[in-house]
Amino acid sequence: MLKSAQSRRWEAEYEQADAHIYLLRRGSDAATIQLQDGTIRVDAGGGRQGKFSQFLEEAKHSLVADMVKIGTSPDPLRASEG
């Protein structure tokens, strides 16, 4: 997801290593990304939340493609929860 955001000129900073929190900035926009209990949480506020949903979708598709390349299949029940 970070790779997708960075390709769109969002800058990532690793804010709190112990809490797995990233801060993304692009101009005056900002968002926090946190990995918590195996779940990615995004707080982008306002109309920016949809942008990050797109980044997560792209990351999910990239991960599935990588799994297919190495011959591993994703758990279809977990993949559809998105």
Number of C-alpha atoms within 10 A of each C-alpha: 18 17 13 16 21 15 10 11 13 19 16 19 12 13 15 11 8 6 11 13 19 20 19 21 17 14 8 5 11 16 19 18 21 19 13 11 7 7 8 13 13 18 14 18 12 7 7 13 13 12 11 19 14 14 17 19 14 16 17 15 12 13 13 16 15 13 13 12 10 8 9 11 12 13 9 8 8 8 11 7 6 9
